[in-house]
Amino acid sequence: MTLSPLAGKRAPQSLLTNIPRLVAHYYETRPDPRDPLQRVAFGTSGHRGTSLGGTFNEAHILAVTQAVAEHRAAAGIQGPLFMGLDTHALSEPAWMTALQVLVANGVQVRAQAGSFTPTPLISHAILEHNRPGREGKPDHDWADGIVITPSHNPPQDGGFKYNPPSGGPADTDVTGAVQARANAILENELRDVKRVSLEDALAGLTDFDFITPYVSQLGTVVNLDAIRQSGVRIGVDPLGGSSLPVWQAIQAQHGLNLTIVNEDLDPRFAFMSVDRDGKIRMDCSSPYAMAGLLALKDDFDVAIGNDPDADRHGVVTRAGLMNPNHYLAVMIEYLFSHRPGWRADAAIGKTLVSSALIDRVGAGIGRRVVEVPVGFKYFVEGLLDGSFGFGGEESAGASFLRLDGTPWSTDKDGLIPGLLAAEMTAVTGKTPSERFADLTARYGETAYDRQDAPADAAQKKILSNLSPEQVTATTLGGDPITAKLTRAPGNGAGIGGLKVTTDQAWFAARPSGTEDVYKIYAESFRGAEHLQQVMAEARDVVSAALNGQ
């Protein structure tokens, strides 16, 4: 990908979204359900789009919320629905639309009036309500949740995701049914949608404090005493997101040496540094988007960034922004040696495009590594029953158990990995970057990259349905191929693409769900030059398979 001349610089006026126009299109544009791009489509993180392109409009939210209400009724979910939203401009209009439909369907909606609520707080609230043995909880009183967010996407985007009673992202059996029903409602011109006025919807809402229980219980998942006593200097940049009031509460309640360096809330995200490709994107794993916090790195021992719904983390030390894969490995090595309350057989969950360094760390600490397809939903059950101590994915998403081995959140939580960086600095006297240097000295240095290659719809379909036998290559980067995978070794689920491994390298190829490209991920333990060789051979392997050679 070509580096934009704007990368890492403050966004110019010409890049800022016209918010009134964006919101007007949300209400006025009618999506065409005959156009595949304008239908409801749940990817790995819910339905996303923009009102300017007819892909995220009021009609979508009316249809998908009605479908969720019908799903929870059919599933016997009769407890409250916890609803949150982030700071994107389309989130509040969509939140109001969803509330009107939910109240009309008799759903008990709990939300924090006048405040943004991040994804991890919704997951935490669901798990607290559904906790086994909770006093006064009848069997049918299950809670679930909705978060209105497009995650780290550009300011003009909107998003909608549903979390069932397990607290984490819904599996494909649920999202597939909700998607199909929502599109049927669109095709039927929204006739099946139940809706009350906004006034009645707000009157039917139960105001709920998500922040206090989450913040007051943080000491059950992270060693706050060690952080407080050490005086570790912590910087926080919410990147204009919904984590701001949560960090403010943490700052006020726990007596940490914590400074929030940016308290701006602006739906245009005008304060952001431009990402690599010239777009405004609140990606806390990008050094370009995180340029503002990086400029302050020498002021703190560790610094933390979050995306707008706070399900992603970025960790900065004086050495710079940590690569997400590197920090996953550091968290795993630290957690499994500092959490004696966890089950002795608690496993490490990783996605198939996360670093192979995690496998080496797992072997070194004697823990089983479970490799699953891309999607945090594959970690939910393991985190819920304690059989996974940790679940993480290469795109800077992770969650882990409480100190006693019980679940904290079953969705990605961007706050606790940041606090863990402060904990490990306090407890060991080494920053996460220094601990990563120790890991590479022990297990080897890695080079990792992701690139896009063109593919039309037909080719993407072929890639999604490849069999290992269609890959004729026997070597990769000069080493014998040890595995050709189209199913994840950890759970046997289809990966929607291909992964090829050797003892020293691997690549994975997956079609994009939104663009005419496929994504190639690759890693090598032989250095950057070898990585480029692997990447080039990966494109040849995929091309040969797509062309039937």
C-alpha positions in Angstrom: 0.0 0.0 0.0 1.4 3.4 -1.0 2.1 5.7 1.9 0.0 8.9 1.7 1.8 12.2 2.0 -0.7 13.0 4.8 0.2 9.9 6.9 0.9 10.9 10.5 -0.1 14.5 10.0 -3.2 16.2 11.5 -6.2 15.8 9.2 -6.7 18.8 6.9 -10.1 20.5 6.6 -10.7 18.8 3.2 -10.8 15.4 4.9 -13.4 16.2 7.5 -16.9 14.8 7.2 -19.9 17.0 6.7 -21.9 15.8 9.7 -25.2 17.4 8.9 -25.1 16.0 5.4 -24.1 12.5 6.8 -27.0 12.5 9.3 -29.5 13.8 6.7 -28.6 10.9 4.4 -29.1 8.5 7.3 -32.7 9.5 7.5 -33.5 10.3 3.9 -31.7 7.7 1.8 -33.6 4.5 1.1 -31.4 1.5 0.4 -32.2 -0.7 -2.5 -32.4 -4.3 -1.2 -31.8 -5.6 -4.8 -28.3 -4.1 -4.6 -26.0 -6.6 -2.7 -24.0 -3.7 -1.3 -27.1 -2.1 0.2 -28.4 -5.1 2.0 -27.8 -5.9 5.7 -24.5 -7.9 5.9 -23.0 -9.1 9.1 -19.3 -9.6 8.9 -17.0 -10.6 11.7 -18.0 -7.4 13.7 -21.7 -6.8 12.7 -23.2 -4.7 10.0 -21.2 -1.7 8.9 -21.5 1.0 6.2 -22.1 4.7 5.6 -25.2 6.6 5.0 -23.5 8.4 2.1 -23.3 5.1 0.2 -26.7 3.8 1.1 -25.1 1.0 3.2 -26.0 2.3 6.7 -29.3 4.1 6.9 -32.3 4.3 9.1 -34.0 1.5 7.1 -31.1 -0.8 7.9 -31.3 -0.2 11.6 -35.1 -0.5 11.6 -34.9 -3.9 9.9 -32.0 -5.3 11.8 -33.3 -4.2 15.2 -36.7 -5.8 14.4 -34.9 -9.0 13.4 -32.9 -9.0 16.7 -36.1 -8.4 18.7 -37.8 -11.3 16.9 -34.7 -13.5 17.5 -34.5 -12.9 21.2 -38.2 -13.6 21.6 -37.9 -16.9 19.7 -34.8 -17.8 21.8 -36.7 -17.1 25.0 -34.4 -14.2 26.0 -36.7 -12.3 28.4 -34.3 -10.3 30.4 -32.9 -6.8 29.8 -31.0 -5.8 26.7 -28.0 -3.6 27.4 -27.3 -1.0 24.7 -24.2 1.1 24.1 -22.8 3.4 21.4 -19.6 5.0 20.5 -18.8 8.6 19.3 -19.2 8.2 15.5 -21.7 10.7 14.2 -24.1 8.0 13.0 -24.1 6.1 16.3 -26.6 8.4 18.1 -29.2 8.5 15.3 -28.9 4.7 15.0 -29.1 4.3 18.7 -32.4 6.3 18.8 -33.8 4.3 15.9 -33.0 1.0 17.6 -34.4 2.1 20.9 -37.8 3.0 19.2 -38.0 -0.5 17.7 -36.9 -2.4 20.8 -39.4 -0.6 23.1 -42.2 -1.2 20.6 -41.3 -4.9 20.8 -41.6 -4.9 24.6 -37.8 -5.2 25.2 -36.5 -3.9 28.5 -33.7 -1.7 27.3 -31.0 -0.5 29.7 -28.6 2.2 28.6 -26.7 5.1 30.2 -28.5 8.2 29.3 -26.4 11.1 28.0 -23.2 9.0 27.9 -21.3 6.8 25.4 -20.8 3.2 26.4 -17.9 1.0 25.1 -18.2 -2.5 23.9 -16.4 -4.1 26.9 -18.7 -2.5 29.3 -21.7 -4.0 27.5 -20.1 -7.5 27.6 -19.2 -7.0 31.3 -22.8 -6.0 32.2 -24.3 -9.0 30.3 -22.0 -11.4 32.1 -22.7 -9.8 35.5 -26.5 -10.1 34.9 -26.3 -13.6 33.7 -23.8 -14.8 36.3 -24.6 -18.3 37.6 -26.2 -18.2 41.1 -26.9 -14.4 40.9 -29.6 -13.8 43.6 -33.0 -13.2 42.1 -32.2 -14.4 38.6 -34.9 -16.7 37.2 -33.8 -19.1 34.5 -35.5 -17.1 31.8 -34.1 -13.8 32.8 -31.2 -13.8 30.3 -29.7 -10.5 29.2 -28.1 -9.7 25.9 -26.8 -6.5 24.2 -26.3 -4.2 21.2 -23.5 -1.8 20.5 -23.8 0.8 17.9 -20.3 1.2 16.5 -18.2 0.7 13.4 -15.1 0.2 15.6 -12.0 2.1 14.3 -13.6 2.9 10.9 -13.6 6.4 9.4 -15.9 9.1 10.8 -18.5 8.7 8.1 -19.2 5.1 8.9 -21.8 3.5 11.2 -22.0 0.0 12.7 -24.4 -2.3 14.6 -23.4 -5.5 16.5 -25.3 -7.9 18.6 -24.1 -9.8 21.6 -26.2 -12.7 22.8 -26.3 -13.9 26.5 -22.8 -15.3 26.3 -21.7 -11.7 26.3 -19.4 -11.9 23.2 -20.0 -11.5 19.5 -22.8 -13.5 18.1 -21.9 -16.7 16.2 -22.9 -17.2 12.5 -26.0 -19.2 13.4 -27.4 -16.1 15.0 -26.0 -13.4 12.7 -27.0 -15.4 9.6 -30.6 -15.7 10.8 -30.8 -12.0 11.8 -29.2 -10.9 8.5 -31.7 -13.0 6.5 -34.7 -11.7 8.4 -33.5 -8.1 8.2 -33.2 -8.3 4.5 -36.6 -9.9 4.2 -38.0 -6.9 6.2 -36.2 -4.5 3.8 -37.6 -6.3 0.8 -41.1 -6.0 2.4 -40.6 -2.2 2.7 -40.4 -2.3 6.5 -44.0 -3.3 6.9 -43.1 -5.7 9.7 -41.3 -3.2 11.8 -42.8 -2.2 15.1 -41.9 1.3 16.2 -42.9 3.9 18.9 -42.2 7.6 18.9 -38.9 8.7 20.2 -40.6 10.3 23.2 -42.2 7.0 24.1 -39.0 5.1 23.5 -37.0 7.4 25.8 -39.8 7.0 28.4 -39.5 3.3 28.2 -35.7 3.3 28.7 -34.2 2.2 32.0 -31.2 4.4 32.8 -28.3 2.1 33.8 -24.8 2.9 35.2 -22.3 0.8 33.2 -19.2 2.6 34.4 -19.4 2.3 38.2 -19.5 -1.5 38.4 -16.9 -1.9 35.6 -14.4 0.5 37.2 -15.0 -0.6 40.7 -14.3 -4.3 39.8 -11.1 -3.6 37.7 -9.0 -4.8 40.7 -10.4 -8.3 40.1 -8.8 -8.5 36.7 -5.7 -6.3 36.9 -3.3 -5.8 39.9 -4.2 -2.2 40.6 -2.4 -2.2 43.9 0.9 -2.9 42.3 0.3 -0.1 39.7 -0.7 2.4 42.4 2.2 1.6 44.7 4.8 1.7 42.0 3.7 5.1 40.7 4.1 4.0 37.1 3.3 7.0 34.9 0.5 6.2 32.5 -0.7 8.2 29.5 -4.1 7.6 27.9 -5.5 8.8 24.6 -9.1 7.7 24.0 -8.8 8.9 20.4 -12.1 10.8 20.8 -13.9 7.6 21.7 -16.3 6.2 24.2 -13.6 5.1 26.6 -13.1 8.8 27.8 -15.7 8.7 30.6 -14.4 5.3 31.7 -10.8 6.5 31.9 -12.0 9.6 33.8 -13.7 7.4 36.3 -10.6 5.2 36.6 -8.5 8.3 37.2 -10.8 9.6 39.8 -11.4 6.3 41.7 -8.2 4.3 41.7 -5.5 6.9 42.5 -3.2 5.9 39.6 -0.5 8.1 38.2 -2.6 8.5 35.1 -2.9 11.4 32.7 -5.6 11.6 29.9 -3.7 13.5 27.2 -6.7 14.1 24.9 -10.3 14.7 26.0 -11.6 15.9 22.7 -14.9 14.5 21.5 -15.6 15.5 17.9 -17.6 13.4 15.5 -15.4 14.6 12.6 -12.4 13.4 14.6 -10.6 16.6 13.4 -7.9 16.1 15.9 -6.7 12.8 14.5 -3.5 12.2 12.6 -4.2 10.7 9.2 -3.7 7.0 8.7 -1.2 5.3 6.2 -3.7 5.4 3.3 -4.7 9.1 3.7 -7.9 8.4 5.6 -9.0 9.4 9.1 -9.2 6.1 10.9 -9.1 5.7 14.7 -6.8 2.7 14.6 -4.8 2.5 17.8 -2.5 -0.1 16.2 -1.4 2.3 13.5 1.7 4.5 14.2 0.3 7.1 11.8 -3.1 7.3 13.6 -1.3 7.3 17.0 1.1 10.0 16.1 -0.3 12.3 18.7 0.3 9.9 21.6 3.7 8.8 20.1 4.9 12.4 20.3 4.4 12.2 24.1 6.0 8.8 24.6 8.9 10.1 26.6 6.5 11.6 29.2 5.3 8.3 30.4 6.4 4.8 31.3 3.5 3.3 29.3 0.8 5.0 27.3 -2.5 3.5 26.0 -4.7 4.3 23.1 -8.2 2.9 22.3 -10.5 3.0 19.3 -13.9 4.6 19.5 -15.8 1.6 21.1 -12.7 0.7 23.2 -12.5 -3.0 22.0 -9.0 -2.4 20.7 -5.8 -1.4 22.4 -2.6 0.3 21.5 0.4 0.2 23.8 3.2 2.8 23.6 6.5 2.8 25.5 9.6 4.9 25.0 10.6 2.5 22.3 7.4 3.4 20.3 4.1 1.8 19.5 4.1 -1.9 20.0 3.1 -4.1 17.1 -0.2 -5.8 18.2 1.3 -9.3 17.6 4.3 -8.5 19.7 2.1 -7.3 22.6 -0.1 -10.3 22.4 2.9 -12.5 23.0 4.1 -10.3 25.9 0.7 -10.4 27.5 0.4 -14.2 27.2 3.9 -14.8 28.7 3.2 -12.5 31.6 -0.4 -13.5 32.4 0.3 -17.2 32.5 3.1 -16.7 34.9 1.3 -14.3 37.1 -2.2 -15.7 37.4 -2.0 -18.6 39.9 -5.8 -18.5 40.2 -6.3 -19.7 36.7 -6.9 -23.3 35.8 -3.8 -25.3 35.2 -5.1 -26.4 31.8 -6.4 -22.9 30.7 -5.4 -22.5 27.1 -4.2 -19.7 24.9 -6.6 -18.6 22.2 -5.2 -17.1 19.0 -6.5 -16.4 15.5 -4.8 -18.1 12.5 -3.3 -14.8 11.3 -1.7 -14.0 14.7 2.0 -14.4 15.2 3.6 -17.9 15.4 5.7 -16.4 18.2 2.6 -17.1 20.3 2.9 -20.8 19.6 6.6 -20.7 20.6 5.7 -18.8 23.8 2.9 -21.3 24.6 5.3 -24.3 24.1 7.8 -22.5 26.3 5.4 -22.0 29.2 3.7 -25.4 28.8 0.3 -24.1 27.7 -1.9 -25.4 24.9 -2.4 -22.9 22.0 -5.8 -23.1 20.3 -5.8 -21.6 16.8 -9.2 -20.6 15.4 -10.4 -18.6 12.4 -10.5 -14.8 12.3 -13.3 -13.6 14.7 -13.4 -13.1 18.4 -16.6 -15.1 18.6 -14.4 -18.2 18.6 -13.0 -17.3 22.1 -16.4 -16.6 23.8 -17.2 -20.1 25.2 -13.6 -20.7 26.3 -13.5 -17.4 28.2 -16.9 -18.0 29.6 -16.0 -21.4 31.2 -12.4 -20.6 32.0 -10.9 -23.1 29.6 -9.3 -20.2 27.8 -7.2 -17.9 30.0 -6.7 -15.5 27.1 -8.1 -14.8 23.7 -6.4 -12.5 21.2 -6.3 -11.5 17.6 -3.7 -9.7 15.5 -5.8 -6.6 15.0 -5.2 -5.5 18.6 -8.2 -7.2 20.2 -7.9 -9.3 23.4 -9.6 -10.2 26.7 -8.5 -12.4 29.6 -9.9 -13.9 32.8 -10.1 -12.3 36.2 -7.5 -13.1 38.8 -9.6 -15.9 40.1 -10.1 -17.5 36.7 -13.7 -16.4 36.2 -14.8 -14.4 33.1 -14.4 -10.6 33.0 -15.6 -9.9 29.4 -16.2 -12.3 26.5 -15.8 -9.5 23.9 -12.6 -7.6 23.1 -11.6 -5.2 25.9 -9.2 -2.5 25.0 -8.8 -1.1 28.5 -7.5 -4.0 30.5 -4.6 -4.8 28.1 -3.5 -1.2 28.6 -3.7 -1.5 32.4 -1.9 -4.8 32.1 1.0 -3.0 30.5 1.2 -0.8 33.6 0.9 -3.8 35.8 3.8 -5.7 34.2 5.9 -2.6 34.3 5.2 -2.2 38.0 5.6 -5.9 38.9 8.7 -6.8 36.8 10.4 -3.4 36.4 10.4 -3.9 32.7 8.2 -2.2 30.1 6.3 -4.4 27.6 8.9 -3.5 24.9 11.7 -4.7 27.1 9.8 -7.9 27.9 9.3 -8.4 24.2 13.1 -8.1 23.6 13.5 -10.9 26.2 11.0 -13.0 24.2 12.8 -12.6 20.9 16.1 -13.4 22.5 14.6 -16.7 23.7 12.3 -17.6 20.8 13.6 -15.7 17.7 12.8 -12.4 16.0 9.9 -12.3 13.6 9.0 -10.2 10.6 5.3 -9.9 9.8 3.3 -8.2 7.1 -0.1 -7.9 5.5 -0.8 -7.0 1.9 -3.7 -6.9 -0.5 -3.9 -8.5 -4.0 -6.7 -8.0 -6.6 -9.4 -10.6 -6.9 -12.9 -10.4 -8.4 -16.0 -11.9 -6.9 -15.6 -15.3 -8.7 -12.0 -15.6 -7.6 -12.9 -14.7 -4.0 -15.5 -17.4 -4.0 -12.9 -19.9 -5.2 -10.5 -18.8 -2.5 -13.1 -19.2 0.2 -13.7 -22.8 -0.9 -10.2 -24.1 -1.6 -9.2 -27.6 -0.6 -5.6 -28.3 0.6 -5.2 -30.6 -2.4 -5.5 -27.6 -4.8 -2.2 -26.3 -3.4 0.6 -28.1 -5.4 3.6 -26.3 -4.0 5.9 -28.3 -1.7 8.1 -25.6 -0.4 7.7 -22.0 0.9 10.6 -19.6 1.2 13.0 -22.5 0.6 11.6 -24.7 3.4 9.4 -27.7 3.2 5.7 -27.0 3.7 4.5 -28.6 6.9 0.8 -27.9 6.6 -1.8 -26.7 4.1 -4.9 -25.6 6.0 -8.4 -24.6 5.0 -9.8 -25.4 8.4 -8.5 -24.0 11.7 -6.5 -26.7 13.7 -8.0 -25.5 17.0 -11.6 -26.1 16.3 -11.9 -27.5 12.8 -13.9 -24.5 11.6 -13.5 -23.3 8.0 -11.1 -20.4 7.7 -12.7 -19.0 4.5 -9.3 -19.2 2.8 -5.9 -20.8 3.0 -3.0 -21.0 5.4 0.4 -22.6 4.5 3.1 -23.2 7.1 6.7 -24.2 7.4 8.9 -24.5 10.5 10.2 -20.9 9.9 7.4 -19.1 8.2 3.7 -19.1 7.1 1.2 -17.2 5.1 -2.6 -17.0 5.1 -4.9 -15.7 2.3 -8.5 -14.6 2.9 -10.9 -12.8 0.6 -12.1 -9.3 1.6 -15.7 -9.1 2.4 -16.0 -5.5 1.2 -13.5 -5.0 -1.6 -12.3 -6.8 -4.8 -9.1 -8.0 -3.1 -7.8 -10.8 -1.0 -5.6 -10.2 2.0 -2.3 -12.0 2.4 -0.8 -12.3 5.9 2.7 -13.6 6.3 5.4 -14.1 8.9 9.0 -15.2 8.9 11.6 -16.0 11.6 14.3 -15.5 9.0 14.1 -11.8 8.7 12.5 -9.1 6.5 14.1 -10.2 3.2 12.8 -13.8 3.7 9.4 -12.4 4.5 9.2 -10.7 1.2 10.2 -14.0 -0.5 7.4 -15.7 1.4 4.9 -13.0 0.4 5.9 -13.2 -3.3 5.6 -17.0 -3.3 2.3 -16.7 -1.4 0.8 -14.7 -4.3 2.1 -17.3 -6.8 0.5 -20.2 -4.7 -2.8 -18.4 -4.5 -2.8 -17.4 -8.2 -2.1 -21.0 -9.2 -4.9 -22.3 -7.1 -7.3 -19.6 -8.4 -6.4 -20.5 -12.0 -6.7 -24.2 -11.4 -3.0 -24.9 -12.1 
